[in-house]
């Protein structure tokens, strides 16, 4: 009986302890120091379940929003854990994965290498295999190349001031990589090549100066010069008209049909009422008509010196007379040789030498040839005025002007850079007049099909030789037969 009583007492004591421990465990509380809401697994990172940390112990929770940091909660019913519980992994399961091609480095930004990018997770990978195995995920900027972007500037074009008739340009350089244009004087960029140009200034004229007064029947002329470049501009002053003499009869007159002759043109023709009257009186031989240029009388009535149109009112100076005149102003006198003091009329005219630009030996260049083209001017040229078509030449490797400024040579490199066709080379003379001539760039096939004058002349000589030989044979055969008959 006593033994049973002891057993029951011990049992009751154990049960009581267990109950007290259980009540104590379920009633345990702790102050929360951190709340983690957990993360969802993605194609690049594995997430974990939400948890809290209370009194240094980590507990798994399902509703982290129910806990606040600094508040004491009962934790007896929570599961204590040592590390965060992971969510099911989704690594490598990319649904929006695509390839981003590599880009070149530019003058203002460095390019990047090829990489693979997923829109879902925002991560970048060096290869598709790395993306599928979640190896080395990075942000896209990780693949940008290192270095400093920079322009690649070409040779600086020297500044040229604008003139009255030609535009100038600022000093600039062009980037060979991106085409950017840089003002090397102000160290600023310009928007386009048009912004490198300096507009021509235009002429600033002095007042008009009369160089030939108008008469009743002959127009006058005036000129003005530019203050900046000495360009000369001419203007005609209209004739005032014929004034009738006493009795209503017109006075004798002589008028140039054209008052300026440029060397190489047809000689000048003059209209004269005196010539008409003398021709009517003397007949077609014009025995009474006298012609004088300056102080030189023209005695011969021929095309070389002067001629008239029979029974008409015109006098034409001859080629020999015109070619013998230098550039300048001259006075023509028409007079009656029988009565020179009573019947005389006069007018002025001008002779102008036209400057020329001619090929030196040939006006043709064959593509890929190593030969240059040379042109000779009759007057000094302005070295900075050489143009081919509408392109002004600046680069010394394209052309060369001789020291006397009367020869210009186009380089083979410049010519070979042109397409086949017809081109015009032009220049300004020292006094501002334009001279120009054409030249031709031929392909090899075109050059080989062009006629060769030298070859043709040889063919002509051979043909003549054959004809002479044939004639000799015709003459000799009968003689040989007679000789054989004897």
PAFI-105983 format. One record per residue (C-alpha): residue in one letter; z, y, x. Coordinates in nm, 4 decimals. Layout:
N
(r "A"; (Z; Y; X)),
...
// end
This chain:
486
(r "X"; (0.0000; 0.0000; 0.0000)),
(r "X"; (0.0843; 0.2422; 0.2764)),
(r "X"; (-0.2313; 0.1492; 0.4593)),
(r "X"; (-0.4495; 0.2226; 0.1553)),
(r "X"; (-0.2773; 0.5514; 0.1102)),
(r "X"; (-0.3558; 0.6513; 0.4718)),
(r "X"; (-0.7187; 0.5519; 0.4324)),
(r "X"; (-0.7569; 0.7597; 0.1211)),
(r "X"; (-0.5875; 1.0539; 0.2823)),
(r "X"; (-0.8160; 1.0432; 0.5859)),
(r "X"; (-1.1223; 1.0080; 0.3630)),
(r "X"; (-1.0193; 1.3036; 0.1517)),
(r "X"; (-0.9649; 1.5095; 0.4635)),
(r "X"; (-1.3145; 1.4260; 0.5953)),
(r "X"; (-1.4789; 1.5112; 0.2634)),
(r "X"; (-1.2931; 1.8394; 0.2562)),
(r "X"; (-1.4152; 1.9281; 0.6058)),
(r "X"; (-1.7725; 1.8417; 0.5215)),
(r "X"; (-1.7586; 2.0565; 0.2093)),
(r "X"; (-1.6101; 2.3472; 0.3978)),
(r "X"; (-1.8792; 2.3189; 0.6684)),
(r "X"; (-2.1574; 2.3036; 0.4105)),
(r "X"; (-2.0229; 2.6031; 0.2208)),
(r "X"; (-1.9888; 2.7885; 0.5479)),
(r "X"; (-2.3473; 2.7011; 0.6516)),
(r "X"; (-2.5017; 2.8084; 0.3208)),
(r "X"; (-2.3054; 3.1239; 0.3177)),
(r "X"; (-2.4000; 3.2229; 0.6837)),
(r "X"; (-2.5518; 3.5752; 0.7205)),
(r "X"; (-2.7275; 3.7594; 1.0059)),
(r "X"; (-2.8694; 4.1111; 1.0655)),
(r "X"; (-3.2543; 4.1269; 1.0896)),
(r "X"; (-3.3930; 4.2917; 1.4051)),
(r "X"; (-3.7688; 4.2258; 1.3571)),
(r "X"; (-4.0097; 4.1336; 1.0785)),
(r "X"; (-4.3547; 3.9858; 1.1635)),
(r "X"; (-4.6029; 3.9606; 0.8731)),
(r "X"; (-4.8095; 3.6974; 1.0522)),
(r "X"; (-5.1882; 3.6970; 1.1243)),
(r "X"; (-5.4815; 3.5073; 0.9787)),
(r "X"; (-5.6854; 3.2896; 1.2101)),
(r "X"; (-6.0352; 3.4268; 1.2939)),
(r "X"; (-6.3401; 3.2999; 1.4828)),
(r "X"; (-6.1963; 3.4557; 1.7992)),
(r "X"; (-5.8166; 3.4329; 1.7640)),
(r "X"; (-5.5735; 3.1838; 1.6091)),
(r "X"; (-5.3186; 3.3392; 1.3719)),
(r "X"; (-4.9533; 3.2554; 1.3020)),
(r "X"; (-4.7240; 3.2383; 0.9975)),
(r "X"; (-4.4794; 3.5245; 0.9157)),
(r "X"; (-4.1250; 3.5159; 1.0554)),
(r "X"; (-3.8142; 3.7265; 1.1116)),
(r "X"; (-3.5679; 3.7511; 1.3975)),
(r "X"; (-3.2021; 3.7847; 1.3003)),
(r "X"; (-2.9193; 3.7939; 1.5537)),
(r "X"; (-3.1639; 3.6700; 1.8167)),
(r "X"; (-3.2746; 3.3668; 1.6148)),
(r "X"; (-3.6354; 3.3278; 1.4841)),
(r "X"; (-3.6677; 3.2101; 1.1212)),
(r "X"; (-3.9799; 3.1036; 0.9296)),
(r "X"; (-4.0260; 3.3025; 0.6071)),
(r "X"; (-4.2854; 3.3082; 0.3289)),
(r "X"; (-4.2207; 3.6583; 0.2007)),
(r "X"; (-4.1672; 3.8907; 0.5022)),
(r "X"; (-4.1860; 4.1979; 0.2792)),
(r "X"; (-3.8444; 4.0966; 0.1318)),
(r "X"; (-3.6722; 4.1688; 0.4638)),
(r "X"; (-3.5894; 4.5012; 0.6253)),
(r "X"; (-3.4890; 4.5631; 0.9818)),
(r "X"; (-3.1195; 4.6494; 1.0201)),
(r "X"; (-3.0106; 4.4761; 0.6984)),
(r "X"; (-2.7950; 4.1623; 0.6960)),
(r "X"; (-2.9282; 3.8667; 0.4995)),
(r "X"; (-2.8169; 3.5103; 0.4321)),
(r "X"; (-3.0109; 3.2886; 0.6691)),
(r "X"; (-2.8469; 2.9602; 0.5871)),
(r "X"; (-3.1435; 2.8434; 0.3778)),
(r "X"; (-3.4131; 2.9463; 0.6307)),
(r "X"; (-3.5779; 2.7208; 0.8834)),
(r "X"; (-3.4909; 2.8178; 1.2373)),
(r "X"; (-3.7882; 2.8009; 1.4817)),
(r "X"; (-3.8270; 2.8632; 1.8544)),
(r "X"; (-4.1923; 2.9888; 1.8529)),
(r "X"; (-4.4209; 3.1289; 1.5786)),
(r "X"; (-4.5783; 2.8638; 1.3588)),
(r "X"; (-4.9641; 2.8733; 1.4044)),
(r "X"; (-5.2142; 2.8909; 1.1198)),
(r "X"; (-5.5057; 2.6433; 1.1112)),
(r "X"; (-5.7492; 2.7384; 1.3949)),
(r "X"; (-6.0956; 2.8932; 1.3177)),
(r "X"; (-6.1954; 2.9540; 1.6824)),
(r "X"; (-6.5715; 2.9500; 1.7533)),
(r "X"; (-6.6603; 2.9394; 1.3862)),
(r "X"; (-6.8730; 3.2613; 1.4036)),
(r "X"; (-7.0757; 3.3395; 1.0928)),
(r "X"; (-7.2262; 3.6757; 1.2067)),
(r "X"; (-7.3039; 3.5986; 1.5717)),
(r "X"; (-7.6197; 3.7594; 1.7213)),
(r "X"; (-7.7738; 3.8359; 2.0615)),
(r "X"; (-7.7725; 4.1936; 2.1960)),
(r "X"; (-8.0586; 4.2354; 2.4515)),
(r "X"; (-7.9968; 4.4048; 2.7839)),
(r "X"; (-8.0879; 4.7768; 2.8148)),
(r "X"; (-8.2212; 4.9684; 3.1136)),
(r "X"; (-8.0249; 5.2357; 3.2921)),
(r "X"; (-8.1366; 5.5882; 3.1953)),
(r "X"; (-8.0996; 5.9257; 3.3611)),
(r "X"; (-7.7998; 6.0097; 3.1418)),
(r "X"; (-7.6362; 5.6722; 3.0659)),
(r "X"; (-7.5955; 5.3310; 3.2248)),
(r "X"; (-7.7457; 5.0321; 3.0463)),
(r "X"; (-7.5715; 4.7026; 2.9712)),
(r "X"; (-7.6351; 4.3347; 3.0343)),
(r "X"; (-7.7221; 4.0904; 2.7586)),
(r "X"; (-7.4306; 3.9698; 2.5457)),
(r "X"; (-7.3521; 3.7979; 2.2147)),
(r "X"; (-7.1596; 3.9811; 1.9454)),
(r "X"; (-6.9872; 3.8694; 1.6263)),
(r "X"; (-6.9548; 4.1178; 1.3395)),
(r "X"; (-6.6765; 3.9104; 1.1929)),
(r "X"; (-6.4318; 3.9367; 1.4804)),
(r "X"; (-6.5790; 4.2298; 1.6738)),
(r "X"; (-6.5795; 4.0355; 2.0021)),
(r "X"; (-6.8492; 4.0107; 2.2692)),
(r "X"; (-6.9360; 3.7123; 2.4882)),
(r "X"; (-7.1546; 3.6659; 2.7937)),
(r "X"; (-7.3402; 3.3746; 2.6307)),
(r "X"; (-7.3714; 3.1892; 2.3028)),
(r "X"; (-7.1893; 2.8914; 2.4553)),
(r "X"; (-6.8935; 3.1136; 2.5449)),
(r "X"; (-6.8840; 3.2456; 2.1887)),
(r "X"; (-6.8797; 2.8978; 2.0331)),
(r "X"; (-6.6003; 2.7849; 2.2621)),
(r "X"; (-6.4131; 3.1164; 2.2411)),
(r "X"; (-6.4376; 3.1594; 2.6168)),
(r "X"; (-6.3648; 3.5075; 2.7610)),
(r "X"; (-6.3929; 3.7214; 2.4463)),
(r "X"; (-6.4456; 4.0932; 2.5319)),
(r "X"; (-6.5252; 4.4259; 2.3707)),
(r "X"; (-6.8965; 4.5275; 2.4000)),
(r "X"; (-6.8261; 4.8035; 2.6541)),
(r "X"; (-6.7144; 4.5315; 2.8979)),
(r "X"; (-7.0834; 4.4457; 2.9615)),
(r "X"; (-7.1899; 4.8060; 3.0455)),
(r "X"; (-7.3109; 4.8318; 3.4040)),
(r "X"; (-7.1151; 5.0336; 3.6545)),
(r "X"; (-7.2673; 5.3244; 3.8430)),
(r "X"; (-7.3547; 5.6913; 3.7978)),
(r "X"; (-7.6647; 5.7825; 3.5913)),
(r "X"; (-7.8979; 6.0317; 3.7611)),
(r "X"; (-8.2465; 6.1853; 3.7273)),
(r "X"; (-8.5223; 6.1093; 3.9781)),
(r "X"; (-8.6735; 6.4491; 4.0481)),
(r "X"; (-9.0239; 6.4913; 4.1859)),
(r "X"; (-9.1484; 6.7581; 4.4247)),
(r "X"; (-9.0544; 7.1073; 4.3102)),
(r "X"; (-9.3492; 7.3159; 4.1911)),
(r "X"; (-9.3250; 7.6555; 4.3564)),
(r "X"; (-9.2928; 7.9648; 4.1408)),
(r "X"; (-9.6078; 8.1713; 4.0888)),
(r "X"; (-9.6065; 8.5193; 3.9455)),
(r "X"; (-9.8317; 8.6056; 3.6527)),
(r "X"; (-10.1306; 8.8331; 3.7108)),
(r "X"; (-10.3442; 9.0386; 3.4771)),
(r "X"; (-10.5779; 8.7480; 3.4042)),
(r "X"; (-10.3830; 8.4350; 3.5013)),
(r "X"; (-10.0530; 8.3005; 3.3792)),
(r "X"; (-9.7776; 8.2199; 3.6276)),
(r "X"; (-9.5011; 7.9628; 3.6290)),
(r "X"; (-9.1339; 7.9297; 3.7128)),
(r "X"; (-9.0140; 7.6981; 3.9895)),
(r "X"; (-8.9557; 7.3594; 3.8282)),
(r "X"; (-8.9323; 6.9869; 3.8891)),
(r "X"; (-9.0088; 6.6909; 3.6612)),
(r "X"; (-8.8049; 6.3692; 3.6417)),
(r "X"; (-9.0305; 6.0687; 3.7019)),
(r "X"; (-8.8025; 5.8436; 3.4938)),
(r "X"; (-8.7591; 6.0376; 3.1699)),
(r "X"; (-8.9940; 6.3343; 3.2003)),
(r "X"; (-8.7166; 6.5939; 3.1816)),
(r "X"; (-8.8132; 6.9354; 3.3184)),
(r "X"; (-8.5658; 7.1305; 3.5304)),
(r "X"; (-8.5723; 7.5002; 3.6158)),
(r "X"; (-8.4767; 7.4915; 3.9836)),
(r "X"; (-8.4041; 7.8644; 3.9906)),
(r "X"; (-8.1525; 7.8816; 3.7054)),
(r "X"; (-8.0468; 7.5119; 3.7336)),
(r "X"; (-8.1100; 7.4550; 3.3647)),
(r "X"; (-8.3304; 7.2192; 3.1655)),
(r "X"; (-8.6339; 7.3463; 2.9726)),
(r "X"; (-8.7652; 7.1922; 2.6546)),
(r "X"; (-9.1338; 7.1514; 2.7462)),
(r "X"; (-9.4017; 7.2369; 3.0012)),
(r "X"; (-9.4890; 7.5406; 2.7898)),
(r "X"; (-9.1504; 7.6857; 2.8826)),
(r "X"; (-9.2431; 7.6770; 3.2519)),
(r "X"; (-9.5334; 7.9175; 3.1959)),
(r "X"; (-9.5170; 8.2931; 3.2498)),
(r "X"; (-9.7702; 8.4752; 3.0265)),
(r "X"; (-10.0428; 8.6790; 3.1938)),
(r "X"; (-9.9650; 9.0503; 3.1915)),
(r "X"; (-10.3059; 9.1828; 3.0875)),
(r "X"; (-10.4751; 9.4782; 3.2530)),
(r "X"; (-10.3081; 9.8187; 3.2799)),
(r "X"; (-10.6114; 10.0488; 3.2828)),
(r "X"; (-10.6545; 10.3867; 3.4468)),
(r "X"; (-10.8491; 10.6539; 3.2590)),
(r "X"; (-11.2268; 10.6226; 3.2235)),
(r "X"; (-11.4362; 10.7787; 3.5008)),
(r "X"; (-11.7979; 10.8781; 3.4275)),
(r "X"; (-12.0343; 10.7401; 3.6919)),
(r "X"; (-12.3584; 10.8195; 3.5102)),
(r "X"; (-12.4010; 11.0974; 3.2577)),
(r "X"; (-12.6086; 11.0230; 2.9509)),
(r "X"; (-12.9323; 11.2145; 2.9022)),
(r "X"; (-13.1483; 11.2704; 2.5999)),
(r "X"; (-13.3298; 10.9433; 2.6536)),
(r "X"; (-13.1191; 10.7447; 2.9030)),
(r "X"; (-12.7702; 10.6055; 2.8348)),
(r "X"; (-12.4850; 10.6866; 3.0707)),
(r "X"; (-12.2139; 10.4684; 3.2107)),
(r "X"; (-11.8433; 10.4957; 3.2782)),
(r "X"; (-11.5875; 10.2707; 3.4410)),
(r "X"; (-11.2125; 10.2225; 3.4640)),
(r "X"; (-10.9980; 10.0242; 3.7061)),
(r "X"; (-10.6807; 9.8231; 3.6560)),
(r "X"; (-10.3707; 9.9685; 3.8187)),
(r "X"; (-10.2483; 9.6232; 3.9201)),
(r "X"; (-10.5485; 9.4160; 4.0302)),
(r "X"; (-10.8370; 9.6626; 4.0836)),
(r "X"; (-11.0461; 9.4910; 3.8148)),
(r "X"; (-11.3363; 9.7171; 3.7125)),
(r "X"; (-11.4614; 9.7480; 3.3549)),
(r "X"; (-11.7889; 9.9225; 3.2714)),
(r "X"; (-11.8865; 10.0880; 2.9435)),
(r "X"; (-12.2116; 10.2426; 2.8278)),
(r "X"; (-12.2368; 10.6040; 2.7112)),
(r "X"; (-12.5028; 10.6354; 2.4425)),
(r "X"; (-12.8039; 10.8588; 2.4993)),
(r "X"; (-12.8028; 11.1811; 2.2977)),
(r "X"; (-13.1635; 11.1496; 2.1816)),
(r "X"; (-13.4913; 11.3235; 2.2659)),
(r "X"; (-13.4967; 11.6989; 2.2116)),
(r "X"; (-13.8387; 11.8239; 2.0871)),
(r "X"; (-14.0046; 12.0868; 2.3076)),
(r "X"; (-14.1440; 12.4154; 2.1808)),
(r "X"; (-14.4209; 12.3668; 1.9304)),
(r "X"; (-14.2718; 12.0428; 1.7976)),
(r "X"; (-14.4119; 11.8188; 2.0769)),
(r "X"; (-14.1637; 11.5765; 2.2455)),
(r "X"; (-14.0920; 11.6319; 2.6162)),
(r "X"; (-14.1946; 11.3647; 2.8673)),
(r "X"; (-13.9337; 11.0927; 2.9197)),
(r "X"; (-13.8718; 10.7596; 3.0933)),
(r "X"; (-13.6163; 10.5042; 2.9658)),
(r "X"; (-13.5122; 10.1712; 3.1267)),
(r "X"; (-13.5459; 9.8796; 2.8854)),
(r "X"; (-13.2468; 9.7423; 3.0799)),
(r "X"; (-13.0736; 9.9769; 3.3232)),
(r "X"; (-12.9052; 9.7066; 3.5380)),
(r "X"; (-13.0851; 9.4418; 3.7438)),
(r "X"; (-12.9044; 9.1362; 3.8775)),
(r "X"; (-13.0702; 8.9716; 4.1738)),
(r "X"; (-13.2759; 8.6749; 4.0638)),
(r "X"; (-13.3696; 8.8193; 3.7238)),
(r "X"; (-13.7063; 8.9521; 3.6094)),
(r "X"; (-13.7852; 9.2989; 3.7524)),
(r "X"; (-13.6983; 9.6028; 3.5413)),
(r "X"; (-13.9377; 9.7558; 3.2911)),
(r "X"; (-13.9338; 10.1254; 3.1922)),
(r "X"; (-14.0780; 10.3000; 2.8888)),
(r "X"; (-14.2357; 10.6416; 2.9523)),
(r "X"; (-14.4191; 10.8826; 2.7260)),
(r "X"; (-14.5781; 11.0350; 3.0361)),
(r "X"; (-14.7339; 10.7013; 3.1344)),
(r "X"; (-14.8774; 10.6705; 2.7847)),
(r "X"; (-15.0295; 11.0183; 2.7984)),
(r "X"; (-15.1723; 10.9721; 3.1497)),
(r "X"; (-15.3148; 10.6292; 3.0644)),
(r "X"; (-15.4863; 10.7752; 2.7579)),
(r "X"; (-15.6347; 11.0496; 2.9761)),
(r "X"; (-15.7327; 10.8528; 3.2884)),
(r "X"; (-15.8144; 10.5031; 3.1675)),
(r "X"; (-15.6757; 10.1616; 3.2620)),
(r "X"; (-15.6688; 10.2211; 3.6383)),
(r "X"; (-15.3742; 10.4603; 3.6105)),
(r "X"; (-15.5154; 10.6825; 3.8812)),
(r "X"; (-15.2973; 10.9679; 3.7662)),
(r "X"; (-14.9646; 10.7757; 3.7386)),
(r "X"; (-14.7229; 10.8126; 4.0336)),
(r "X"; (-14.4073; 10.6020; 4.0787)),
(r "X"; (-14.1239; 10.6698; 4.3191)),
(r "X"; (-13.7851; 10.4949; 4.3695)),
(r "X"; (-13.5507; 10.7370; 4.5405)),
(r "X"; (-13.7574; 10.8964; 4.8177)),
(r "X"; (-13.9937; 10.5981; 4.8532)),
(r "X"; (-14.3281; 10.6323; 4.6784)),
(r "X"; (-14.4921; 10.3124; 4.5597)),
(r "X"; (-14.8604; 10.3467; 4.6485)),
(r "X"; (-14.9866; 9.9978; 4.5726)),
(r "X"; (-15.0666; 9.9208; 4.2131)),
(r "X"; (-14.9766; 9.5480; 4.2185)),
(r "X"; (-14.7202; 9.2992; 4.0934)),
(r "X"; (-14.5417; 9.3257; 4.4277)),
(r "X"; (-14.4603; 9.6965; 4.3941)),
(r "X"; (-14.5200; 9.8136; 4.0394)),
(r "X"; (-14.7613; 9.7581; 3.7527)),
(r "X"; (-14.8350; 9.9076; 3.4138)),
(r "X"; (-14.9605; 9.7664; 3.0912)),
(r "X"; (-15.3049; 9.9135; 3.0298)),
(r "X"; (-15.3393; 10.1690; 2.7525)),
(r "X"; (-14.9620; 10.1452; 2.6924)),
(r "X"; (-14.6412; 10.3326; 2.7857)),
(r "X"; (-14.4603; 10.0806; 3.0138)),
(r "X"; (-14.4137; 10.0538; 3.3903)),
(r "X"; (-14.2736; 9.7374; 3.5506)),
(r "X"; (-14.1385; 9.7361; 3.9066)),
(r "X"; (-14.2624; 9.4474; 4.1200)),
(r "X"; (-14.0693; 9.1617; 4.2814)),
(r "X"; (-14.1196; 9.2985; 4.6312)),
(r "X"; (-13.9802; 9.6372; 4.5282)),
(r "X"; (-13.6738; 9.4904; 4.3533)),
(r "X"; (-13.5913; 9.2444; 4.6307)),
(r "X"; (-13.5985; 9.5276; 4.8829)),
(r "X"; (-13.3234; 9.7190; 4.7051)),
(r "X"; (-12.9606; 9.6715; 4.8036)),
(r "X"; (-12.6772; 9.6765; 4.5554)),
(r "X"; (-12.6219; 10.0282; 4.4214)),
(r "X"; (-12.7586; 10.3067; 4.1991)),
(r "X"; (-13.1214; 10.4252; 4.2200)),
(r "X"; (-13.3373; 10.6935; 4.0593)),
(r "X"; (-13.6877; 10.6196; 3.9314)),
(r "X"; (-13.9463; 10.9004; 3.9155)),
(r "X"; (-14.2625; 10.8880; 3.7035)),
(r "X"; (-14.5025; 11.1757; 3.7746)),
(r "X"; (-14.8578; 11.2984; 3.7354)),
(r "X"; (-15.0257; 11.2696; 4.0748)),
(r "X"; (-15.2754; 11.5425; 3.9783)),
(r "X"; (-15.0132; 11.7868; 3.8588)),
(r "X"; (-14.6781; 11.6598; 4.0071)),
(r "X"; (-14.5008; 11.9916; 3.9605)),
(r "X"; (-14.5858; 12.0191; 3.5927)),
(r "X"; (-14.5433; 11.6647; 3.4656)),
(r "X"; (-14.2447; 11.4620; 3.6017)),
(r "X"; (-13.9674; 11.2539; 3.4367)),
(r "X"; (-13.6833; 11.0493; 3.5862)),
(r "X"; (-13.3977; 10.8074; 3.5066)),
(r "X"; (-13.1411; 10.5996; 3.6960)),
(r "X"; (-13.0870; 10.2265; 3.7193)),
(r "X"; (-12.8504; 9.9879; 3.9024)),
(r "X"; (-12.8974; 9.6854; 4.1257)),
(r "X"; (-12.6181; 9.4256; 4.1248)),
(r "X"; (-12.5868; 9.1300; 4.3610)),
(r "X"; (-12.4615; 8.8252; 4.1692)),
(r "X"; (-12.2176; 8.6153; 4.3774)),
(r "X"; (-12.2931; 8.2438; 4.3850)),
(r "X"; (-12.1129; 7.9146; 4.4432)),
(r "X"; (-12.3366; 7.6290; 4.5584)),
(r "X"; (-12.2867; 7.2668; 4.6767)),
(r "X"; (-12.3100; 7.2378; 5.0563)),
(r "X"; (-12.5135; 6.9166; 5.0819)),
(r "X"; (-12.4726; 6.7294; 4.7526)),
(r "X"; (-12.3282; 6.7845; 4.4085)),
(r "X"; (-12.2541; 6.4139; 4.3460)),
(r "X"; (-11.9513; 6.1979; 4.4295)),
(r "X"; (-11.9365; 5.8201; 4.3833)),
(r "X"; (-11.6084; 5.6785; 4.2518)),
(r "X"; (-11.3897; 5.5240; 4.5255)),
(r "X"; (-11.5926; 5.6951; 4.7966)),
(r "X"; (-11.4093; 5.8404; 5.0969)),
(r "X"; (-11.6348; 6.1468; 5.1063)),
(r "X"; (-11.5325; 6.4936; 4.9915)),
(r "X"; (-11.7414; 6.7581; 4.8126)),
(r "X"; (-11.7917; 7.0977; 4.9751)),
(r "X"; (-11.9060; 7.4198; 4.8071)),
(r "X"; (-12.0129; 7.7498; 4.9674)),
(r "X"; (-11.9574; 8.0931; 4.8093)),
(r "X"; (-12.1690; 8.3988; 4.8844)),
(r "X"; (-11.8559; 8.6169; 4.8797)),
(r "X"; (-11.4887; 8.5738; 4.9647)),
(r "X"; (-11.2871; 8.3751; 4.7085)),
(r "X"; (-10.9278; 8.4129; 4.5990)),
(r "X"; (-10.7672; 8.0864; 4.7281)),
(r "X"; (-10.5326; 8.0517; 4.4289)),
(r "X"; (-10.8142; 8.0870; 4.1735)),
(r "X"; (-10.9908; 7.7518; 4.2290)),
(r "X"; (-11.0325; 7.5632; 3.9006)),
(r "X"; (-11.1988; 7.2375; 3.7954)),
(r "X"; (-11.2707; 7.2675; 3.4269)),
(r "X"; (-10.9562; 7.4211; 3.2738)),
(r "X"; (-10.7273; 7.2783; 3.5467)),
(r "X"; (-10.6110; 7.5207; 3.8140)),
(r "X"; (-10.5644; 7.3558; 4.1530)),
(r "X"; (-10.2278; 7.4096; 4.3230)),
(r "X"; (-10.1681; 7.0961; 4.5294)),
(r "X"; (-10.2946; 7.1303; 4.8884)),
(r "X"; (-10.3873; 6.7608; 4.8859)),
(r "X"; (-10.6461; 6.8281; 4.6123)),
(r "X"; (-10.8526; 7.0986; 4.7819)),
(r "X"; (-10.8965; 7.3124; 5.0940)),
(r "X"; (-11.0216; 7.6700; 5.1341)),
(r "X"; (-11.1607; 7.7735; 5.4737)),
(r "X"; (-11.0183; 8.0622; 5.6747)),
(r "X"; (-11.3121; 8.2873; 5.5872)),
(r "X"; (-11.2517; 8.2022; 5.2177)),
(r "X"; (-11.6178; 8.1200; 5.1620)),
(r "X"; (-11.5876; 7.7387; 5.1629)),
(r "X"; (-11.3889; 7.5195; 4.9258)),
(r "X"; (-11.3657; 7.1405; 4.9677)),
(r "X"; (-11.2443; 6.8923; 4.7032)),
(r "X"; (-11.0604; 6.5950; 4.8554)),
(r "X"; (-11.1687; 6.2307; 4.7968)),
(r "X"; (-10.8291; 6.1502; 4.6393)),
(r "X"; (-10.8723; 6.4289; 4.3841)),
(r "X"; (-11.2292; 6.3258; 4.3038)),
(r "X"; (-11.1453; 5.9543; 4.2757)),
(r "X"; (-10.8685; 6.0337; 4.0266)),
(r "X"; (-11.1307; 6.1759; 3.7844)),
(r "X"; (-11.3385; 5.9785; 3.5363)),
(r "X"; (-11.7157; 5.9708; 3.5657)),
(r "X"; (-11.8955; 6.2699; 3.4154)),
(r "X"; (-11.9983; 6.6319; 3.4702)),
(r "X"; (-11.7426; 6.8842; 3.5978)),
(r "X"; (-11.7446; 7.2581; 3.6636)),
(r "X"; (-11.5754; 7.4126; 3.9669)),
(r "X"; (-11.5076; 7.7868; 3.9440)),
(r "X"; (-11.3323; 8.0582; 4.1423)),
(r "X"; (-11.2677; 8.4317; 4.1408)),
(r "X"; (-11.4281; 8.6465; 4.4079)),
(r "X"; (-11.2326; 8.9089; 4.5973)),
(r "X"; (-11.3457; 9.1765; 4.3482)),
(r "X"; (-11.2593; 8.9627; 4.0445)),
(r "X"; (-11.5992; 8.8215; 3.9472)),
(r "X"; (-11.6273; 8.4577; 3.8407)),
(r "X"; (-11.8497; 8.2164; 4.0318)),
(r "X"; (-11.9047; 7.8566; 3.9299)),
(r "X"; (-12.1295; 7.5534; 3.9606)),
(r "X"; (-12.1432; 7.1966; 3.8328)),
(r "X"; (-12.0856; 6.8693; 4.0166)),
(r "X"; (-12.1053; 6.5073; 3.9074)),
(r "X"; (-11.8843; 6.2005; 3.9502)),
(r "X"; (-12.0843; 5.8779; 3.9309)),
(r "X"; (-11.9903; 5.5133; 3.9047)),
(r "X"; (-12.1329; 5.2740; 4.1627)),
(r "X"; (-12.3876; 5.1530; 3.9074)),
(r "X"; (-12.4961; 5.5064; 3.8237)),
(r "X"; (-12.5295; 5.5945; 4.1911)),
(r "X"; (-12.7445; 5.2897; 4.2632)),
(r "X"; (-12.9797; 5.3727; 3.9725)),
(r "X"; (-13.0263; 5.7368; 4.0766)),
(r "X"; (-13.3689; 5.8176; 4.2285)),
(r "X"; (-13.3783; 5.8581; 4.6068)),
(r "X"; (-13.6193; 6.1295; 4.7111)),
(r "X"; (-13.6388; 6.0021; 5.0692)),
(r "X"; (-13.7441; 5.6574; 4.9568)),
(r "X"; (-14.0059; 5.8002; 4.7216)),
(r "X"; (-14.1538; 6.0104; 4.9977)),
(r "X"; (-14.1878; 5.6996; 5.2114)),
(r "X"; (-14.3663; 5.5229; 4.9260)),
(r "X"; (-14.6038; 5.8186; 4.8980)),
(r "X"; (-14.6807; 5.8044; 5.2674)),
(r "X"; (-14.7516; 5.4315; 5.2514)),
(r "X"; (-14.9758; 5.4838; 4.9488)),
(r "X"; (-15.1715; 5.7538; 5.1320)),
(r "X"; (-15.1996; 5.5294; 5.4376)),
(r "X"; (-15.3360; 5.2435; 5.2260)),
(r "X"; (-15.5914; 5.4723; 5.0597)),
(r "X"; (-15.7135; 5.6000; 5.3975)),
(r "X"; (-15.7283; 5.2449; 5.5321)),
(r "X"; (-15.9321; 5.1352; 5.2323)),
(r "X"; (-16.1746; 5.4241; 5.2769)),
(r "X"; (-16.2146; 5.3392; 5.6446)),
(r "X"; (-16.2942; 4.9784; 5.5609)),
(r "X"; (-16.5561; 5.0848; 5.3039)),
(r "X"; (-16.7232; 5.3037; 5.5677)),
(r "X"; (-16.7026; 5.0492; 5.8489)),
(r "X"; (-16.8213; 4.7351; 5.6657)),
(r "X"; (-17.1901; 4.8413; 5.6328)),
(r "X"; (-17.1975; 4.9440; 5.9988)),
(r "X"; (-17.0507; 4.6121; 6.1042)),
(r "X"; (-17.3125; 4.4281; 5.8981)),
(r "X"; (-17.5946; 4.6266; 6.0569)),
(r "X"; (-17.4465; 4.5607; 6.3982)),
(r "X"; (-17.4275; 4.1906; 6.3192)),
(r "X"; (-17.7869; 4.1872; 6.1981)),
(r "X"; (-17.9092; 4.3213; 6.5281)),
// end
